[in-house]
Amino acid sequence: MAMPQISSADQAKLQLMQEMEIEMMSDLYKRMTNACHKKCIPPRYSESELGKGEMVCIDRCVAKYMDIHEKIGKKLTAMSMQDEELMKKMSS
């Protein structure tokens, strides 16, 4: 089965979308790392490796951060779809 040809304009849009996605995920990772580090790891290190309490705190922090990120993404997607439907109704 042959793949449909993509125009150069669509390729550029796709490339831009991919770059934006990578940038957004990189920003999410950076913010999550900073927030969880600040919350779970004391400013003065007493040992070279994480303690059990620190590891548990980081695991929970990351899980909560990703859960909230997913919920917000779903809500924004739903709102965007509602806006599109409203615009279609208004233009009809």
DOVEXLO-755492 format. One record per atom (N, C-alpha, C, O): residue in one letter; z, x negated, y. Coordinates in steps of 0.02 Angstrom, whole numbers, padded with zeros to 5 digits, always signed. Each point is the difference from the previous one (the first is absolute). Layout:
DOVEXLO-755492
aZXY...
This chain:
DOVEXLO-755492
m+00000-00043-00059m+00000+00043+00059m+00000-00045+00062m+00043-00044+00007a-00090+00055+00037a-00006-00041+00061a+00051+00022+00052a+00014+00059+00009m+00013-00108+00026m+00047+00014+00054m-00040+00019+00063m-00051-00032+00014p+00073+00083+00023p-00036+00018+00061p+00007-00056+00052p+00051-00033+00004q-00104+00025+00034q+00000-00052+00051q+00042+00024+00060q-00004+00058+00020i+00043-00103+00007i+00042+00015+00058i-00032-00032+00061i-00019-00058-00001s+00014+00097+00054s-00030-00027+00062s+00045-00054+00029s+00060-00003-00015s-00089-00039+00056s+00038-00055+00030s+00055+00027+00045s+00053-00031+00006a-00064+00088+00027a+00051+00030+00042a+00059+00024-00043a+00058-00009+00019d-00073+00040-00077d+00052+00022-00045d+00037-00060-00030d+00061+00003-00011q-00098-00056-00003q+00032-00061-00026q+00049-00029+00051q+00054-00022-00018a-00075+00023+00081a+00044-00026+00053a+00063+00043+00007a+00055-00026+00009k-00064+00092-00013k+00058+00045+00003k+00047-00012-00059k+00061-00002+00009l-00090-00005-00068l+00040-00013-00060l+00038-00066+00006l+00059-00004-00017q-00093-00047+00042q+00032-00065+00010q+00058+00006+00050q+00053-00029-00012l-00064+00065+00066l+00053+00009+00050l+00059+00038-00029l+00058-00018+00012m-00073+00070-00050m+00054+00038-00032m+00040-00043-00049m+00061+00005-00003q-00095-00047-00034q+00034-00045-00047q+00044-00050+00037q+00057-00013-00021e-00082-00015+00075e+00039-00047+00040e+00061+00033+00031e+00054-00029+00003m-00063+00091+00021m+00056+00037+00029m+00053+00015-00053m+00060-00005+00014e-00081+00022-00074e+00046+00014-00055e+00041-00062-00017e+00060+00004-00010i-00094-00061+00006i+00035-00062-00015i+00050-00017+00055i+00056-00021-00013e-00077+00030+00076e+00045-00013+00056e+00060+00047-00001e+00056-00022+00013m-00067+00085-00027m+00055+00048-00002m+00049-00017-00057m+00060+00004+00009m-00086-00021-00068m+00044-00018-00056m+00038-00065+00014m+00058-00007-00019s-00091-00039+00052s+00033-00063+00019s+00057+00014+00049s+00054-00029-00006d-00066+00073+00054d+00051+00019+00049d+00058+00036-00035d+00058-00013+00015l-00074+00058-00061l+00052+00036-00038l+00043-00050-00038l+00062+00004+00002y-00093-00051-00036y+00036-00050-00038y+00046-00042+00045y+00057-00013-00016k-00084-00007+00073k+00039-00041+00047k+00061+00039+00027k+00055-00026+00001r-00066+00089+00019r+00056+00040+00026r+00051+00014-00055r+00061-00002+00013m-00084+00018-00073m+00045+00013-00056m+00041-00062-00017m+00060+00004-00010t-00093-00061+00007t+00035-00063-00015t+00053-00015+00052t+00056-00017-00017n-00073+00024+00080n+00048-00013+00054n+00059+00048-00003n+00058-00021+00005a-00072+00085-00014a+00053+00050-00001a+00046-00009-00059a+00061+00002+00008c-00088-00013-00067c+00041-00008-00060c+00038-00066+00001c+00057-00003-00024h-00088-00049+00050h+00035-00064+00005h+00060+00006+00047h+00055-00023-00015k-00067+00055+00072k+00054+00008+00049k+00057+00043-00028k+00058-00014+00012k-00076+00065-00051k+00050+00046-00027k+00038-00030-00059k+00060+00011-00006c-00093-00049-00036c+00028-00019-00065c+00024-00073-00006c+00040-00015-00044i-00064-00028+00086i+00017-00071-00008i+00038-00024+00062i-00024+00007+00056p+00084-00035-00067p+00039-00023+00058p-00035-00057+00036p-00039-00038-00030p+00052+00031+00095p-00035-00052+00039p+00016-00072-00023p-00041-00045+00007r+00101+00036-00034r+00017-00067-00026r-00002+00002-00076r+00036+00037-00033y-00080-00079+00006y-00007-00003-00072y+00057-00040-00031y+00015-00055+00023s+00015+00082-00075s+00052-00037-00035s-00026-00030-00066s+00029-00047-00026e-00084+00074+00001e-00031-00024-00062e-00075-00004+00010e-00029+00032+00044s-00003-00071-00086s-00072-00009+00006s-00039+00059-00030s-00059+00010+00017e+00090+00029-00060e-00033+00058-00031e+00036+00064+00020e+00058-00001+00021l-00094+00056-00026l+00029+00064+00017l+00055+00020-00051l-00007-00013-00060g+00059+00043+00086g+00052+00026-00044g-00022+00068-00028g-00049+00029+00024k+00086-00005-00073k-00018+00064-00032k+00001+00057+00052k-00045+00042+00000g+00096-00040+00042g+00005+00052+00052g-00058-00003+00048g-00026+00053+00021e+00005-00113-00002e-00056-00007+00046e-00065+00024-00034e-00041+00034+00032m+00032-00051-00095m-00060+00022-00036m-00003+00076-00007m-00052+00030+00010v+00109+00000-00026v+00003+00073-00006v-00015+00032+00068v-00037+00049+00004c+00066-00076+00049c-00011+00026+00067c-00074-00004+00018c-00029+00048+00027i-00002-00105-00040i-00071-00009+00016i-00043+00048-00041i-00046+00031+00027d+00061-00024-00091d-00038+00048-00042d+00003+00070+00028d-00051+00034+00006r+00110-00012+00011r+00008+00067+00028r-00033+00007+00067r-00032+00051+00015c+00039-00102+00027c-00031+00002+00067c-00076+00006-00005c-00030+00041+00034v+00001-00082-00077v-00073+00002-00008v-00022+00067-00028v-00050+00028+00022a+00086-00003-00072a-00018+00065-00029a+00003+00056+00052a-00044+00042+00003k+00097-00042+00038k+00006+00051+00053k-00056-00008+00051k-00030+00050+00021y+00016-00111-00001y-00052-00013+00050y-00067+00025-00025y-00037+00033+00037m+00020-00048-00100m-00064+00022-00028m-00002+00075-00009m-00052+00031+00010d+00108-00001-00031d+00003+00073-00008d-00013+00035+00067d-00039+00047+00004i+00071-00070+00048i-00009+00029+00066i-00071-00011+00024i-00030+00045+00030h+00003-00104-00041h-00069-00015+00020h-00048+00049-00034h-00046+00025+00032e+00057-00012-00096e-00043+00047-00037e+00007+00071+00027e-00051+00035+00009k+00113-00013+00004k+00010+00068+00026k-00032+00009+00069k-00031+00051+00013i+00039-00101+00029i-00030+00004+00067i-00076+00001-00006i-00033+00038+00036g+00005-00079-00080g-00072-00001-00010g-00027+00068-00023g-00051+00024+00025k+00087+00008-00071k-00021+00066-00024k+00004+00051+00056k-00045+00042+00008k+00098-00044+00032k+00008+00047+00055k-00055-00010+00052k-00029+00049+00024l+00014-00111-00007l-00053-00013+00049l-00068+00022-00026l-00041+00026+00038t+00029-00036-00103t-00063+00023-00029t-00006+00075+00004t-00052+00027+00017a+00107+00008-00034a-00001+00074+00003a-00011+00023+00072a-00039+00047+00012m+00071-00079+00036m-00009+00019+00070m-00071-00012+00022m-00029+00040+00037s+00000-00096-00058s-00069-00016+00018s-00049+00052-00029s-00047+00020+00033m+00060+00000-00095m-00043+00051-00031m+00006+00067+00036m-00050+00035+00009q+00111-00017+00013q+00010+00062+00038q-00038-00004+00066q-00031+00049+00021d+00034-00107+00012d-00036-00008+00063d-00075+00008-00010d-00034+00031+00040e+00008-00061-00094e-00072+00006-00014e-00019+00073-00012e-00052+00023+00024e+00093+00012-00063e-00014+00071-00013e+00001+00041+00065e-00042+00043+00010l+00090-00057+00032l+00005+00034+00064l-00061-00014+00043l-00027+00046+00032m+00006-00108-00030m-00060-00018+00040m-00062+00035-00027m-00042+00022+00039k+00036-00017-00106k-00057+00035-00029k+00000+00074+00019k-00052+00029+00016k+00112+00001-00018k+00005+00071+00018k-00016+00012+00073k-00033+00049+00018m+00055-00096+00025m-00012+00008+00071m-00074-00010+00017m-00025+00032+00046s-00009-00075-00083s-00071-00013+00015s-00047+00052-00031s-00058+00003+00018s+00084+00038-00063s-00041+00052-00032s-00012+00059+00045s-00034+00047-00020
